[in-house]
């Protein structure tokens, strides 16, 4: 996935994905020259890691 696809998938602006990257908060990415690519599996893992904890019943 590219940056725009990740942003669309997460429903956040592209600038947010770049901001997360600079702060070390976003999903893992691979750099190919000046381009970033995200593995779908890495994005899915990142989403699961940021799930709100279950609330007690």
N, CA, C and O of each residue as an XYZ file, in Angstrom:
228
protein
N       0.853     -1.171      0.000
C       0.000      0.000      0.000
C       0.894      1.228      0.000
O       1.970      1.214      0.599
N       0.459      2.285     -0.664
C       1.212      3.535     -0.593
C       0.598      4.422      0.501
O      -0.383      4.044      1.141
N       1.181      5.586      0.700
C       0.747      6.474      1.790
C      -0.724      6.866      1.623
O      -1.474      6.887      2.599
N      -1.131      7.172      0.407
C      -2.524      7.578      0.184
C      -3.491      6.439      0.488
O      -4.564      6.660      1.049
N      -3.106      5.226      0.118
C      -3.967      4.077      0.393
C      -4.088      3.812      1.890
O      -5.169      3.497      2.386
N      -2.974      3.942      2.603
C      -3.008      3.752      4.058
C      -3.891      4.819      4.696
O      -4.717      4.514      5.556
N      -3.718      6.060      4.278
C      -4.523      7.149      4.826
C      -6.008      6.905      4.563
O      -6.835      7.111      5.451
N      -6.346      6.474      3.364
C      -7.751      6.200      3.039
C      -8.277      5.034      3.869
O      -9.402      5.080      4.366
N      -7.476      4.002      4.016
C      -7.887      2.831      4.793
C      -8.142      3.195      6.258
O      -9.089      2.704      6.873
N      -7.288      4.059      6.807
C      -7.424      4.461      8.211
C      -8.343      5.660      8.395
O      -8.643      6.054      9.522
N      -8.788      6.238      7.283
C      -9.667      7.416      7.286
C      -9.038      8.594      8.024
O      -9.662      9.242      8.864
N      -7.765      8.846      7.669
C      -7.044      9.997      8.210
C      -6.393     10.733      7.037
O      -6.211     10.145      5.971
N      -6.043     12.001      7.216
C      -5.344     12.717      6.148
C      -3.950     12.121      5.883
O      -3.334     11.538      6.774
N      -3.476     12.278      4.662
C      -2.135     11.819      4.297
C      -1.100     12.446      5.229
O      -0.134     11.792      5.623
N      -1.304     13.703      5.577
C      -0.351     14.398      6.450
C      -0.246     13.717      7.814
O       0.814     13.750      8.439
N      -1.326     13.104      8.278
C      -1.296     12.398      9.560
C      -0.389     11.174      9.467
O       0.367     10.892     10.396
N      -0.459     10.453      8.363
C       0.402      9.282      8.179
C       1.864      9.714      8.200
O       2.692      9.062      8.837
N       2.192     10.812      7.504
C       3.567     11.315      7.513
C       3.978     11.779      8.912
O       5.111     11.549      9.337
N       3.063     12.428      9.619
C       3.360     12.881     10.986
C       3.642     11.695     11.894
O       4.605     11.713     12.660
N       2.810     10.665     11.813
C       3.046      9.464     12.610
C       4.411      8.873     12.304
O       5.113      8.425     13.211
N       4.795      8.868     11.028
C       6.095      8.310     10.636
C       7.239      9.097     11.281
O       8.181      8.503     11.806
N       7.160     10.416     11.244
C       8.252     11.224     11.803
C       8.340     11.072     13.318
O       9.416     11.220     13.896
N       7.205     10.774     13.966
C       7.201     10.596     15.418
C       7.336      9.136     15.832
O       7.315      8.830     17.025
N       7.473      8.230     14.867
C       7.638      6.811     15.164
C       6.379      6.140     15.671
O       6.459      5.163     16.416
N       5.222      6.641     15.284
C       3.955      6.129     15.814
C       3.158      5.296     14.817
O       2.283      4.532     15.224
N       3.432      5.422     13.551
C       2.611      4.771     12.539
C       3.033      3.356     12.229
O       3.967      2.829     12.831
N       2.335      2.736     11.276
C       2.681      1.385     10.862
C       4.073      1.339     10.228
O       4.557      2.337      9.695
N       4.701      0.176     10.293
C       6.006     -0.004      9.672
C       5.888      0.202      8.171
O       4.861     -0.106      7.566
N       6.955      0.729      7.579
C       6.958      0.967      6.134
C       8.315      0.603      5.558
O       9.313      0.510      6.273
N       8.324      0.403      4.260
C       9.554      0.159      3.523
C       9.795      1.378      2.644
O       8.862      1.917      2.049
N      11.045      1.808      2.565
C      11.375      2.969      1.730
C      12.042      2.474      0.456
O      12.996      1.697      0.501
N      11.529      2.932     -0.677
C      12.105      2.655     -1.983
C      12.432      4.001     -2.613
O      11.587      4.622     -3.259
N      13.683      4.445     -2.414
C      14.051      5.789     -2.852
C      13.290      6.799     -2.021
O      13.418      6.825     -0.797
N      12.498      7.631     -2.677
C      11.712      8.628     -1.933
C      10.286      8.153     -1.651
O       9.479      8.903     -1.100
N       9.977      6.919     -2.024
C       8.625      6.404     -1.863
C       8.527      5.457     -0.668
O       9.467      4.728     -0.352
N       7.370      5.488     -0.014
C       7.093      4.576      1.090
C       6.082      3.537      0.632
O       5.157      3.833     -0.124
N       6.279      2.323      1.104
C       5.319      1.254      0.842
C       5.040      0.544      2.162
O       5.947      0.296      2.957
N       3.789      0.230      2.376
C       3.349     -0.424      3.599
C       2.803     -1.799      3.247
O       1.975     -1.927      2.345
N       3.258     -2.823      3.950
C       2.688     -4.156      3.771
C       1.317     -4.175      4.429
O       1.142     -3.654      5.531
N       0.359     -4.769      3.762
C      -0.999     -4.849      4.306
C      -0.963     -5.501      5.680
O      -1.663     -5.068      6.595
N      -0.153     -6.536      5.825
C      -0.073     -7.231      7.113
C       0.468     -6.320      8.211
O       0.016     -6.401      9.353
N       1.432     -5.453      7.886
C       1.965     -4.520      8.881
C       0.908     -3.509      9.306
O       0.828     -3.151     10.481
N       0.101     -3.048      8.361
C      -0.970     -2.095      8.686
C      -2.007     -2.790      9.573
O      -2.483     -2.198     10.542
N      -2.359     -4.034      9.254
C      -3.332     -4.767     10.058
C      -2.815     -5.008     11.476
O      -3.570     -4.873     12.439
N      -1.541     -5.360     11.609
C      -0.946     -5.556     12.940
C      -0.994     -4.247     13.718
O      -1.347     -4.238     14.898
N      -0.644     -3.148     13.070
C      -0.642     -1.835     13.733
C      -2.057     -1.492     14.212
O      -2.232     -0.974     15.315
N      -3.054     -1.780     13.389
C      -4.442     -1.504     13.779
C      -4.813     -2.309     15.029
O      -5.399     -1.775     15.970
N      -4.467     -3.591     15.026
C      -4.779     -4.434     16.186
C      -4.057     -3.958     17.448
O      -4.616     -4.017     18.543
N      -2.822     -3.488     17.297
C      -2.057     -3.005     18.449
C      -2.646     -1.729     19.037
O      -2.375     -1.400     20.192
N      -3.449     -1.002     18.257
C      -4.013      0.264     18.709
C      -5.509      0.182     18.997
O      -6.200      1.198     19.074
N      -5.982     -1.023     19.152
C      -7.396     -1.219     19.498
C      -7.623     -0.776     20.937
O      -6.778     -1.005     21.802
N      -8.758     -0.145     21.192
C      -9.105      0.219     22.570
C      -9.237     -1.056     23.387
O      -9.759     -2.057     22.898
N      -8.769     -1.026     24.628
C      -8.913     -2.217     25.465
C     -10.396     -2.512     25.732
O     -11.236     -1.612     25.750
N     -10.679     -3.773     25.934
C     -12.070     -4.175     26.216
C     -12.489     -3.585     27.560
O     -11.713     -3.545     28.516
N     -13.705     -3.142     27.601
C     -14.242     -2.579     28.837
C     -14.843     -3.700     29.672
O     -15.465     -4.611     29.124
N     -14.667     -3.648     30.995
C     -15.285     -4.686     31.829
C     -16.797     -4.635     31.742
O     -17.379     -3.562     31.584
N     -17.426     -5.773     31.844
C     -18.883     -5.864     31.721
C     -19.592     -5.320     32.921
O     -20.822     -5.327     32.967
